[in-house]
Amino acid sequence: MHLTTTPSLAVPSRTLPRCVTVVVCCAVLFGALLALVEARWGPLAGLDRGWTDAEHRYATRHTVWIAAVQTLSDIGGTVTMRTLLGLAAGWLWLIGARALAGWAAAQCLIGWGLLWVLKLSVGRARPHFVDPVAHASNPGFPSGHAMASAITCVALVWLLRPHSNGAARVAAAGVAALAVTAIGWTRIALGVHWPSDVLAGWLAAGVVLGAVTAAVELWRPGALARDVRRVNWRTRPRVQRVLATGASGEDPSADLR
């Protein structure tokens, strides 16, 4: 059996500049946003308060609606997201894709650690209402839901990319973007985060995704691409045989008779 040719997950000569660009851009934007938050910049504070107040007024008048939003927020919570990425890392380890497994695990663990460093360092208070529809106790900047969902969804789409065609990749990216946006919005709708908290979570996720990928490529150049070929070799031939058999109508056991 030969290795099936597949697009690489990451080509070192292209990946490193892209990752550095992502890290720098997200870090600069995150730093600028943090500076505006710390300075209590009027336009940003007004946007945060106005958006959050509008969502809260709607929520207090529609209890069924807010129950649905809470359910969506719970489904897309940090525990769920980290579990999904952890399961992916475990499966990759079992099939021998150790670099990819470490990459996925590092995204999860470093993202979790950075989240709490930022939360405790900034110590931003969450929105406060006399009649809240949801509660959260820890500091609000950045949003853990937004950060965890962005890291997990982007990582999973990246892992699936070599095993799908162009249309499937676009569909997967669209679903991931919708999920990340919806989860971030639920935190605003529930009144437990400012919009800038959610944006900060997405930017912090970009820093983690880019930095971890760049670090793996610097440590073991080409290892991610080799592991993608290994995963492809373990999974794609079986799928292709099933699809080919179904399309031709042949009995897969005919050659054994």
DOZATI-484107 format. One record per residue (C-alpha): x, y, z; residue number from 1. Coordinates in nm, 2 decimals, padded with zeros to 4 digits, m for minus. Layout:
! DOZATI-484107
<mikol><c1>X</c1><c2>Y</c2><c3>Z</c3><pos>NUM</pos></mikol>
...
! end
This chain:
! DOZATI-484107
<mikol><c1>00.00</c1><c2>00.00</c2><c3>00.00</c3><pos>1</pos></mikol>
<mikol><c1>00.14</c1><c2>00.34</c2><c3>m00.09</c3><pos>2</pos></mikol>
<mikol><c1>00.09</c1><c2>00.67</c2><c3>00.08</c3><pos>3</pos></mikol>
<mikol><c1>m00.19</c1><c2>00.87</c2><c3>m00.08</c3><pos>4</pos></mikol>
<mikol><c1>m00.08</c1><c2>01.21</c2><c3>m00.20</c3><pos>5</pos></mikol>
<mikol><c1>m00.25</c1><c2>01.49</c2><c3>00.00</c3><pos>6</pos></mikol>
<mikol><c1>m00.22</c1><c2>01.86</c2><c3>00.06</c3><pos>7</pos></mikol>
<mikol><c1>00.00</c1><c2>01.92</c2><c3>00.35</c3><pos>8</pos></mikol>
<mikol><c1>m00.14</c1><c2>02.07</c2><c3>00.67</c3><pos>9</pos></mikol>
<mikol><c1>00.16</c1><c2>02.30</c2><c3>00.70</c3><pos>10</pos></mikol>
<mikol><c1>00.46</c1><c2>02.36</c2><c3>00.47</c3><pos>11</pos></mikol>
<mikol><c1>00.73</c1><c2>02.51</c2><c3>00.69</c3><pos>12</pos></mikol>
<mikol><c1>00.85</c1><c2>02.78</c2><c3>00.45</c3><pos>13</pos></mikol>
<mikol><c1>00.49</c1><c2>02.91</c2><c3>00.42</c3><pos>14</pos></mikol>
<mikol><c1>00.36</c1><c2>02.83</c2><c3>00.76</c3><pos>15</pos></mikol>
<mikol><c1>00.61</c1><c2>03.02</c2><c3>00.97</c3><pos>16</pos></mikol>
<mikol><c1>00.56</c1><c2>03.36</c2><c3>00.81</c3><pos>17</pos></mikol>
<mikol><c1>00.18</c1><c2>03.31</c2><c3>00.82</c3><pos>18</pos></mikol>
<mikol><c1>00.18</c1><c2>03.21</c2><c3>01.18</c3><pos>19</pos></mikol>
<mikol><c1>00.41</c1><c2>03.50</c2><c3>01.28</c3><pos>20</pos></mikol>
<mikol><c1>00.18</c1><c2>03.74</c2><c3>01.09</c3><pos>21</pos></mikol>
<mikol><c1>m00.13</c1><c2>03.60</c2><c3>01.27</c3><pos>22</pos></mikol>
<mikol><c1>00.04</c1><c2>03.62</c2><c3>01.61</c3><pos>23</pos></mikol>
<mikol><c1>00.17</c1><c2>03.98</c2><c3>01.56</c3><pos>24</pos></mikol>
<mikol><c1>m00.16</c1><c2>04.11</c2><c3>01.42</c3><pos>25</pos></mikol>
<mikol><c1>m00.37</c1><c2>03.95</c2><c3>01.69</c3><pos>26</pos></mikol>
<mikol><c1>m00.13</c1><c2>04.05</c2><c3>01.97</c3><pos>27</pos></mikol>
<mikol><c1>m00.12</c1><c2>04.41</c2><c3>01.85</c3><pos>28</pos></mikol>
<mikol><c1>m00.50</c1><c2>04.43</c2><c3>01.82</c3><pos>29</pos></mikol>
<mikol><c1>m00.54</c1><c2>04.27</c2><c3>02.16</c3><pos>30</pos></mikol>
<mikol><c1>m00.30</c1><c2>04.51</c2><c3>02.31</c3><pos>31</pos></mikol>
<mikol><c1>m00.48</c1><c2>04.81</c2><c3>02.16</c3><pos>32</pos></mikol>
<mikol><c1>m00.81</c1><c2>04.68</c2><c3>02.28</c3><pos>33</pos></mikol>
<mikol><c1>m00.68</c1><c2>04.62</c2><c3>02.63</c3><pos>34</pos></mikol>
<mikol><c1>m00.54</c1><c2>04.97</c2><c3>02.64</c3><pos>35</pos></mikol>
<mikol><c1>m00.88</c1><c2>05.11</c2><c3>02.54</c3><pos>36</pos></mikol>
<mikol><c1>m01.05</c1><c2>04.90</c2><c3>02.80</c3><pos>37</pos></mikol>
<mikol><c1>m00.80</c1><c2>05.01</c2><c3>03.08</c3><pos>38</pos></mikol>
<mikol><c1>m00.84</c1><c2>05.37</c2><c3>02.97</c3><pos>39</pos></mikol>
<mikol><c1>m01.22</c1><c2>05.34</c2><c3>02.98</c3><pos>40</pos></mikol>
<mikol><c1>m01.23</c1><c2>05.50</c2><c3>02.63</c3><pos>41</pos></mikol>
<mikol><c1>m01.57</c1><c2>05.66</c2><c3>02.59</c3><pos>42</pos></mikol>
<mikol><c1>m01.68</c1><c2>05.52</c2><c3>02.25</c3><pos>43</pos></mikol>
<mikol><c1>m01.58</c1><c2>05.16</c2><c3>02.34</c3><pos>44</pos></mikol>
<mikol><c1>m01.74</c1><c2>05.19</c2><c3>02.68</c3><pos>45</pos></mikol>
<mikol><c1>m02.06</c1><c2>05.33</c2><c3>02.52</c3><pos>46</pos></mikol>
<mikol><c1>m02.07</c1><c2>05.05</c2><c3>02.27</c3><pos>47</pos></mikol>
<mikol><c1>m02.02</c1><c2>04.79</c2><c3>02.54</c3><pos>48</pos></mikol>
<mikol><c1>m02.29</c1><c2>04.93</c2><c3>02.76</c3><pos>49</pos></mikol>
<mikol><c1>m02.54</c1><c2>05.00</c2><c3>02.49</c3><pos>50</pos></mikol>
<mikol><c1>m02.51</c1><c2>04.66</c2><c3>02.33</c3><pos>51</pos></mikol>
<mikol><c1>m02.52</c1><c2>04.47</c2><c3>02.66</c3><pos>52</pos></mikol>
<mikol><c1>m02.82</c1><c2>04.68</c2><c3>02.79</c3><pos>53</pos></mikol>
<mikol><c1>m03.02</c1><c2>04.62</c2><c3>02.47</c3><pos>54</pos></mikol>
<mikol><c1>m02.96</c1><c2>04.24</c2><c3>02.49</c3><pos>55</pos></mikol>
<mikol><c1>m03.05</c1><c2>04.24</c2><c3>02.86</c3><pos>56</pos></mikol>
<mikol><c1>m03.38</c1><c2>04.43</c2><c3>02.81</c3><pos>57</pos></mikol>
<mikol><c1>m03.48</c1><c2>04.18</c2><c3>02.54</c3><pos>58</pos></mikol>
<mikol><c1>m03.38</c1><c2>03.88</c2><c3>02.76</c3><pos>59</pos></mikol>
<mikol><c1>m03.58</c1><c2>03.99</c2><c3>03.06</c3><pos>60</pos></mikol>
<mikol><c1>m03.90</c1><c2>04.01</c2><c3>02.84</c3><pos>61</pos></mikol>
<mikol><c1>m03.84</c1><c2>03.67</c2><c3>02.67</c3><pos>62</pos></mikol>
<mikol><c1>m03.77</c1><c2>03.39</c2><c3>02.92</c3><pos>63</pos></mikol>
<mikol><c1>m03.80</c1><c2>03.11</c2><c3>02.67</c3><pos>64</pos></mikol>
<mikol><c1>m03.56</c1><c2>03.28</c2><c3>02.44</c3><pos>65</pos></mikol>
<mikol><c1>m03.30</c1><c2>03.33</c2><c3>02.71</c3><pos>66</pos></mikol>
<mikol><c1>m03.34</c1><c2>02.96</c2><c3>02.81</c3><pos>67</pos></mikol>
<mikol><c1>m03.25</c1><c2>02.86</c2><c3>02.45</c3><pos>68</pos></mikol>
<mikol><c1>m02.95</c1><c2>03.10</c2><c3>02.46</c3><pos>69</pos></mikol>
<mikol><c1>m02.83</c1><c2>02.96</c2><c3>02.79</c3><pos>70</pos></mikol>
<mikol><c1>m02.85</c1><c2>02.61</c2><c3>02.65</c3><pos>71</pos></mikol>
<mikol><c1>m02.65</c1><c2>02.71</c2><c3>02.34</c3><pos>72</pos></mikol>
<mikol><c1>m02.39</c1><c2>02.88</c2><c3>02.57</c3><pos>73</pos></mikol>
<mikol><c1>m02.37</c1><c2>02.56</c2><c3>02.78</c3><pos>74</pos></mikol>
<mikol><c1>m02.32</c1><c2>02.34</c2><c3>02.48</c3><pos>75</pos></mikol>
<mikol><c1>m02.04</c1><c2>02.56</c2><c3>02.35</c3><pos>76</pos></mikol>
<mikol><c1>m01.88</c1><c2>02.60</c2><c3>02.69</c3><pos>77</pos></mikol>
<mikol><c1>m01.52</c1><c2>02.58</c2><c3>02.77</c3><pos>78</pos></mikol>
<mikol><c1>m01.54</c1><c2>02.23</c2><c3>02.91</c3><pos>79</pos></mikol>
<mikol><c1>m01.71</c1><c2>02.10</c2><c3>02.59</c3><pos>80</pos></mikol>
<mikol><c1>m01.46</c1><c2>02.27</c2><c3>02.36</c3><pos>81</pos></mikol>
<mikol><c1>m01.15</c1><c2>02.15</c2><c3>02.55</c3><pos>82</pos></mikol>
<mikol><c1>m01.30</c1><c2>01.80</c2><c3>02.57</c3><pos>83</pos></mikol>
<mikol><c1>m01.34</c1><c2>01.79</c2><c3>02.19</c3><pos>84</pos></mikol>
<mikol><c1>m00.99</c1><c2>01.91</c2><c3>02.13</c3><pos>85</pos></mikol>
<mikol><c1>m00.86</c1><c2>01.66</c2><c3>02.39</c3><pos>86</pos></mikol>
<mikol><c1>m01.04</c1><c2>01.37</c2><c3>02.23</c3><pos>87</pos></mikol>
<mikol><c1>m00.89</c1><c2>01.47</c2><c3>01.89</c3><pos>88</pos></mikol>
<mikol><c1>m00.54</c1><c2>01.48</c2><c3>02.05</c3><pos>89</pos></mikol>
<mikol><c1>m00.59</c1><c2>01.14</c2><c3>02.21</c3><pos>90</pos></mikol>
<mikol><c1>m00.71</c1><c2>00.98</c2><c3>01.88</c3><pos>91</pos></mikol>
<mikol><c1>m00.41</c1><c2>01.14</c2><c3>01.69</c3><pos>92</pos></mikol>
<mikol><c1>m00.17</c1><c2>01.00</c2><c3>01.95</c3><pos>93</pos></mikol>
<mikol><c1>m00.32</c1><c2>00.65</c2><c3>01.93</c3><pos>94</pos></mikol>
<mikol><c1>m00.28</c1><c2>00.63</c2><c3>01.55</c3><pos>95</pos></mikol>
<mikol><c1>00.08</c1><c2>00.75</c2><c3>01.57</c3><pos>96</pos></mikol>
<mikol><c1>00.04</c1><c2>01.12</c2><c3>01.47</c3><pos>97</pos></mikol>
<mikol><c1>00.23</c1><c2>01.23</c2><c3>01.77</c3><pos>98</pos></mikol>
<mikol><c1>00.33</c1><c2>01.58</c2><c3>01.65</c3><pos>99</pos></mikol>
<mikol><c1>m00.03</c1><c2>01.66</c2><c3>01.56</c3><pos>100</pos></mikol>
<mikol><c1>m00.15</c1><c2>01.52</c2><c3>01.89</c3><pos>101</pos></mikol>
<mikol><c1>00.10</c1><c2>01.74</c2><c3>02.08</c3><pos>102</pos></mikol>
<mikol><c1>m00.01</c1><c2>02.03</c2><c3>01.87</c3><pos>103</pos></mikol>
<mikol><c1>m00.37</c1><c2>01.98</c2><c3>01.96</c3><pos>104</pos></mikol>
<mikol><c1>m00.30</c1><c2>01.92</c2><c3>02.33</c3><pos>105</pos></mikol>
<mikol><c1>m00.08</c1><c2>02.23</c2><c3>02.34</c3><pos>106</pos></mikol>
<mikol><c1>m00.35</c1><c2>02.45</c2><c3>02.19</c3><pos>107</pos></mikol>
<mikol><c1>m00.59</c1><c2>02.33</c2><c3>02.46</c3><pos>108</pos></mikol>
<mikol><c1>m00.35</c1><c2>02.36</c2><c3>02.76</c3><pos>109</pos></mikol>
<mikol><c1>m00.18</c1><c2>02.68</c2><c3>02.66</c3><pos>110</pos></mikol>
<mikol><c1>m00.51</c1><c2>02.84</c2><c3>02.57</c3><pos>111</pos></mikol>
<mikol><c1>m00.64</c1><c2>02.75</c2><c3>02.91</c3><pos>112</pos></mikol>
<mikol><c1>m00.33</c1><c2>02.88</c2><c3>03.09</c3><pos>113</pos></mikol>
<mikol><c1>m00.32</c1><c2>03.21</c2><c3>02.89</c3><pos>114</pos></mikol>
<mikol><c1>m00.69</c1><c2>03.27</c2><c3>02.95</c3><pos>115</pos></mikol>
<mikol><c1>m00.64</c1><c2>03.27</c2><c3>03.33</c3><pos>116</pos></mikol>
<mikol><c1>m00.33</c1><c2>03.47</c2><c3>03.32</c3><pos>117</pos></mikol>
<mikol><c1>m00.51</c1><c2>03.74</c2><c3>03.13</c3><pos>118</pos></mikol>
<mikol><c1>m00.83</c1><c2>03.72</c2><c3>03.34</c3><pos>119</pos></mikol>
<mikol><c1>m00.64</c1><c2>03.76</c2><c3>03.67</c3><pos>120</pos></mikol>
<mikol><c1>m00.40</c1><c2>04.02</c2><c3>03.53</c3><pos>121</pos></mikol>
<mikol><c1>m00.67</c1><c2>04.25</c2><c3>03.39</c3><pos>122</pos></mikol>
<mikol><c1>m00.93</c1><c2>04.18</c2><c3>03.65</c3><pos>123</pos></mikol>
<mikol><c1>m01.21</c1><c2>04.34</c2><c3>03.46</c3><pos>124</pos></mikol>
<mikol><c1>m01.56</c1><c2>04.33</c2><c3>03.62</c3><pos>125</pos></mikol>
<mikol><c1>m01.84</c1><c2>04.18</c2><c3>03.42</c3><pos>126</pos></mikol>
<mikol><c1>m02.17</c1><c2>04.36</c2><c3>03.34</c3><pos>127</pos></mikol>
<mikol><c1>m02.39</c1><c2>04.41</c2><c3>03.65</c3><pos>128</pos></mikol>
<mikol><c1>m02.77</c1><c2>04.42</c2><c3>03.65</c3><pos>129</pos></mikol>
<mikol><c1>m03.02</c1><c2>04.45</c2><c3>03.92</c3><pos>130</pos></mikol>
<mikol><c1>m03.22</c1><c2>04.17</c2><c3>03.76</c3><pos>131</pos></mikol>
<mikol><c1>m02.96</c1><c2>03.94</c2><c3>03.59</c3><pos>132</pos></mikol>
<mikol><c1>m03.06</c1><c2>03.65</c2><c3>03.37</c3><pos>133</pos></mikol>
<mikol><c1>m02.73</c1><c2>03.46</c2><c3>03.42</c3><pos>134</pos></mikol>
<mikol><c1>m02.44</c1><c2>03.47</c2><c3>03.66</c3><pos>135</pos></mikol>
<mikol><c1>m02.06</c1><c2>03.43</c2><c3>03.63</c3><pos>136</pos></mikol>
<mikol><c1>m01.81</c1><c2>03.51</c2><c3>03.91</c3><pos>137</pos></mikol>
<mikol><c1>m01.46</c1><c2>03.52</c2><c3>03.76</c3><pos>138</pos></mikol>
<mikol><c1>m01.31</c1><c2>03.83</c2><c3>03.58</c3><pos>139</pos></mikol>
<mikol><c1>m01.45</c1><c2>03.89</c2><c3>03.24</c3><pos>140</pos></mikol>
<mikol><c1>m01.16</c1><c2>03.99</c2><c3>03.01</c3><pos>141</pos></mikol>
<mikol><c1>m01.12</c1><c2>03.80</c2><c3>02.79</c3><pos>142</pos></mikol>
<mikol><c1>m01.42</c1><c2>03.57</c2><c3>02.74</c3><pos>143</pos></mikol>
<mikol><c1>m01.33</c1><c2>03.21</c2><c3>02.80</c3><pos>144</pos></mikol>
<mikol><c1>m01.62</c1><c2>03.08</c2><c3>02.59</c3><pos>145</pos></mikol>
<mikol><c1>m01.51</c1><c2>03.29</c2><c3>02.30</c3><pos>146</pos></mikol>
<mikol><c1>m01.14</c1><c2>03.20</c2><c3>02.33</c3><pos>147</pos></mikol>
<mikol><c1>m01.20</c1><c2>02.82</c2><c3>02.38</c3><pos>148</pos></mikol>
<mikol><c1>m01.45</c1><c2>02.79</c2><c3>02.10</c3><pos>149</pos></mikol>
<mikol><c1>m01.23</c1><c2>02.98</c2><c3>01.85</c3><pos>150</pos></mikol>
<mikol><c1>m00.92</c1><c2>02.77</c2><c3>01.93</c3><pos>151</pos></mikol>
<mikol><c1>m01.11</c1><c2>02.44</c2><c3>01.91</c3><pos>152</pos></mikol>
<mikol><c1>m01.32</c1><c2>02.51</c2><c3>01.60</c3><pos>153</pos></mikol>
<mikol><c1>m01.02</c1><c2>02.65</c2><c3>01.40</c3><pos>154</pos></mikol>
<mikol><c1>m00.80</c1><c2>02.35</c2><c3>01.51</c3><pos>155</pos></mikol>
<mikol><c1>m01.06</c1><c2>02.10</c2><c3>01.41</c3><pos>156</pos></mikol>
<mikol><c1>m01.12</c1><c2>02.26</c2><c3>01.08</c3><pos>157</pos></mikol>
<mikol><c1>m00.75</c1><c2>02.26</c2><c3>01.02</c3><pos>158</pos></mikol>
<mikol><c1>m00.72</c1><c2>01.89</c2><c3>01.11</c3><pos>159</pos></mikol>
<mikol><c1>m01.01</c1><c2>01.81</c2><c3>00.87</c3><pos>160</pos></mikol>
<mikol><c1>m00.88</c1><c2>02.02</c2><c3>00.58</c3><pos>161</pos></mikol>
<mikol><c1>m00.66</c1><c2>01.76</c2><c3>00.41</c3><pos>162</pos></mikol>
<mikol><c1>m00.94</c1><c2>01.51</c2><c3>00.40</c3><pos>163</pos></mikol>
<mikol><c1>m01.20</c1><c2>01.72</c2><c3>00.22</c3><pos>164</pos></mikol>
<mikol><c1>m01.24</c1><c2>01.89</c2><c3>m00.11</c3><pos>165</pos></mikol>
<mikol><c1>m01.27</c1><c2>02.27</c2><c3>m00.17</c3><pos>166</pos></mikol>
<mikol><c1>m01.65</c1><c2>02.28</c2><c3>m00.12</c3><pos>167</pos></mikol>
<mikol><c1>m01.63</c1><c2>02.08</c2><c3>00.20</c3><pos>168</pos></mikol>
<mikol><c1>m01.35</c1><c2>02.30</c2><c3>00.33</c3><pos>169</pos></mikol>
<mikol><c1>m01.56</c1><c2>02.61</c2><c3>00.27</c3><pos>170</pos></mikol>
<mikol><c1>m01.86</c1><c2>02.45</c2><c3>00.44</c3><pos>171</pos></mikol>
<mikol><c1>m01.66</c1><c2>02.34</c2><c3>00.74</c3><pos>172</pos></mikol>
<mikol><c1>m01.50</c1><c2>02.68</c2><c3>00.78</c3><pos>173</pos></mikol>
<mikol><c1>m01.85</c1><c2>02.84</c2><c3>00.75</c3><pos>174</pos></mikol>
<mikol><c1>m02.00</c1><c2>02.62</c2><c3>01.02</c3><pos>175</pos></mikol>
<mikol><c1>m01.70</c1><c2>02.68</c2><c3>01.25</c3><pos>176</pos></mikol>
<mikol><c1>m01.73</c1><c2>03.06</c2><c3>01.20</c3><pos>177</pos></mikol>
<mikol><c1>m02.10</c1><c2>03.05</c2><c3>01.27</c3><pos>178</pos></mikol>
<mikol><c1>m02.05</c1><c2>02.84</c2><c3>01.58</c3><pos>179</pos></mikol>
<mikol><c1>m01.77</c1><c2>03.06</c2><c3>01.72</c3><pos>180</pos></mikol>
<mikol><c1>m01.98</c1><c2>03.38</c2><c3>01.65</c3><pos>181</pos></mikol>
<mikol><c1>m02.30</c1><c2>03.23</c2><c3>01.80</c3><pos>182</pos></mikol>
<mikol><c1>m02.12</c1><c2>03.11</c2><c3>02.12</c3><pos>183</pos></mikol>
<mikol><c1>m01.95</c1><c2>03.45</c2><c3>02.16</c3><pos>184</pos></mikol>
<mikol><c1>m02.29</c1><c2>03.63</c2><c3>02.11</c3><pos>185</pos></mikol>
<mikol><c1>m02.46</c1><c2>03.41</c2><c3>02.38</c3><pos>186</pos></mikol>
<mikol><c1>m02.22</c1><c2>03.55</c2><c3>02.64</c3><pos>187</pos></mikol>
<mikol><c1>m02.33</c1><c2>03.91</c2><c3>02.55</c3><pos>188</pos></mikol>
<mikol><c1>m02.70</c1><c2>03.81</c2><c3>02.53</c3><pos>189</pos></mikol>
<mikol><c1>m02.68</c1><c2>03.65</c2><c3>02.88</c3><pos>190</pos></mikol>
<mikol><c1>m02.53</c1><c2>03.97</c2><c3>03.02</c3><pos>191</pos></mikol>
<mikol><c1>m02.21</c1><c2>03.80</c2><c3>03.15</c3><pos>192</pos></mikol>
<mikol><c1>m01.96</c1><c2>03.96</c2><c3>02.91</c3><pos>193</pos></mikol>
<mikol><c1>m01.91</c1><c2>04.29</c2><c3>02.74</c3><pos>194</pos></mikol>
<mikol><c1>m01.87</c1><c2>04.27</c2><c3>02.36</c3><pos>195</pos></mikol>
<mikol><c1>m01.51</c1><c2>04.37</c2><c3>02.39</c3><pos>196</pos></mikol>
<mikol><c1>m01.45</c1><c2>04.07</c2><c3>02.62</c3><pos>197</pos></mikol>
<mikol><c1>m01.57</c1><c2>03.84</c2><c3>02.34</c3><pos>198</pos></mikol>
<mikol><c1>m01.35</c1><c2>04.02</c2><c3>02.08</c3><pos>199</pos></mikol>
<mikol><c1>m01.06</c1><c2>03.99</c2><c3>02.31</c3><pos>200</pos></mikol>
<mikol><c1>m01.12</c1><c2>03.62</c2><c3>02.34</c3><pos>201</pos></mikol>
<mikol><c1>m01.11</c1><c2>03.58</c2><c3>01.97</c3><pos>202</pos></mikol>
<mikol><c1>m00.79</c1><c2>03.78</c2><c3>01.94</c3><pos>203</pos></mikol>
<mikol><c1>m00.62</c1><c2>03.58</c2><c3>02.22</c3><pos>204</pos></mikol>
<mikol><c1>m00.72</c1><c2>03.26</c2><c3>02.04</c3><pos>205</pos></mikol>
<mikol><c1>m00.55</c1><c2>03.38</c2><c3>01.73</c3><pos>206</pos></mikol>
<mikol><c1>m00.23</c1><c2>03.44</c2><c3>01.93</c3><pos>207</pos></mikol>
<mikol><c1>m00.24</c1><c2>03.09</c2><c3>02.07</c3><pos>208</pos></mikol>
<mikol><c1>m00.32</c1><c2>02.92</c2><c3>01.74</c3><pos>209</pos></mikol>
<mikol><c1>m00.04</c1><c2>03.10</c2><c3>01.56</c3><pos>210</pos></mikol>
<mikol><c1>00.22</c1><c2>03.07</c2><c3>01.83</c3><pos>211</pos></mikol>
<mikol><c1>00.17</c1><c2>02.70</c2><c3>01.90</c3><pos>212</pos></mikol>
<mikol><c1>00.19</c1><c2>02.61</c2><c3>01.53</c3><pos>213</pos></mikol>
<mikol><c1>00.50</c1><c2>02.82</c2><c3>01.48</c3><pos>214</pos></mikol>
<mikol><c1>00.67</c1><c2>02.67</c2><c3>01.78</c3><pos>215</pos></mikol>
<mikol><c1>00.60</c1><c2>02.31</c2><c3>01.66</c3><pos>216</pos></mikol>
<mikol><c1>00.74</c1><c2>02.40</c2><c3>01.31</c3><pos>217</pos></mikol>
<mikol><c1>01.05</c1><c2>02.55</c2><c3>01.46</c3><pos>218</pos></mikol>
<mikol><c1>01.10</c1><c2>02.26</c2><c3>01.70</c3><pos>219</pos></mikol>
<mikol><c1>01.03</c1><c2>01.98</c2><c3>01.44</c3><pos>220</pos></mikol>
<mikol><c1>01.02</c1><c2>02.13</c2><c3>01.09</c3><pos>221</pos></mikol>
<mikol><c1>00.78</c1><c2>01.94</c2><c3>00.87</c3><pos>222</pos></mikol>
<mikol><c1>00.64</c1><c2>01.72</c2><c3>01.15</c3><pos>223</pos></mikol>
<mikol><c1>00.29</c1><c2>01.84</c2><c3>01.11</c3><pos>224</pos></mikol>
<mikol><c1>00.28</c1><c2>01.78</c2><c3>00.74</c3><pos>225</pos></mikol>
<mikol><c1>00.43</c1><c2>01.43</c2><c3>00.79</c3><pos>226</pos></mikol>
<mikol><c1>00.16</c1><c2>01.35</c2><c3>01.05</c3><pos>227</pos></mikol>
<mikol><c1>m00.11</c1><c2>01.47</c2><c3>00.81</c3><pos>228</pos></mikol>
<mikol><c1>00.01</c1><c2>01.22</c2><c3>00.56</c3><pos>229</pos></mikol>
<mikol><c1>00.02</c1><c2>00.95</c2><c3>00.83</c3><pos>230</pos></mikol>
<mikol><c1>m00.34</c1><c2>01.03</c2><c3>00.93</c3><pos>231</pos></mikol>
<mikol><c1>m00.44</c1><c2>01.03</c2><c3>00.56</c3><pos>232</pos></mikol>
<mikol><c1>m00.28</c1><c2>00.70</c2><c3>00.50</c3><pos>233</pos></mikol>
<mikol><c1>m00.47</c1><c2>00.55</c2><c3>00.80</c3><pos>234</pos></mikol>
<mikol><c1>m00.81</c1><c2>00.69</c2><c3>00.71</c3><pos>235</pos></mikol>
<mikol><c1>m00.86</c1><c2>00.79</c2><c3>00.35</c3><pos>236</pos></mikol>
<mikol><c1>m00.79</c1><c2>00.45</c2><c3>00.17</c3><pos>237</pos></mikol>
<mikol><c1>m01.08</c1><c2>00.28</c2><c3>00.36</c3><pos>238</pos></mikol>
<mikol><c1>m01.32</c1><c2>00.56</c2><c3>00.28</c3><pos>239</pos></mikol>
<mikol><c1>m01.21</c1><c2>00.56</c2><c3>m00.08</c3><pos>240</pos></mikol>
<mikol><c1>m01.26</c1><c2>00.18</c2><c3>m00.11</c3><pos>241</pos></mikol>
<mikol><c1>m01.61</c1><c2>00.21</c2><c3>00.04</c3><pos>242</pos></mikol>
<mikol><c1>m01.70</c1><c2>00.49</c2><c3>m00.19</c3><pos>243</pos></mikol>
<mikol><c1>m01.56</c1><c2>00.32</c2><c3>m00.50</c3><pos>244</pos></mikol>
<mikol><c1>m01.74</c1><c2>m00.01</c2><c3>m00.41</c3><pos>245</pos></mikol>
<mikol><c1>m02.07</c1><c2>00.18</c2><c3>m00.37</c3><pos>246</pos></mikol>
<mikol><c1>m02.03</c1><c2>00.36</c2><c3>m00.70</c3><pos>247</pos></mikol>
<mikol><c1>m01.94</c1><c2>00.05</c2><c3>m00.90</c3><pos>248</pos></mikol>
<mikol><c1>m02.19</c1><c2>m00.18</c2><c3>m00.74</c3><pos>249</pos></mikol>
<mikol><c1>m01.92</c1><c2>m00.45</c2><c3>m00.71</c3><pos>250</pos></mikol>
<mikol><c1>m01.92</c1><c2>m00.69</c2><c3>m00.42</c3><pos>251</pos></mikol>
<mikol><c1>m01.60</c1><c2>m00.62</c2><c3>m00.21</c3><pos>252</pos></mikol>
<mikol><c1>m01.57</c1><c2>m00.99</c2><c3>m00.14</c3><pos>253</pos></mikol>
<mikol><c1>m01.58</c1><c2>m01.09</c2><c3>m00.51</c3><pos>254</pos></mikol>
<mikol><c1>m01.21</c1><c2>m01.13</c2><c3>m00.54</c3><pos>255</pos></mikol>
<mikol><c1>m01.22</c1><c2>m01.39</c2><c3>m00.25</c3><pos>256</pos></mikol>
<mikol><c1>m01.44</c1><c2>m01.63</c2><c3>m00.43</c3><pos>257</pos></mikol>
! end
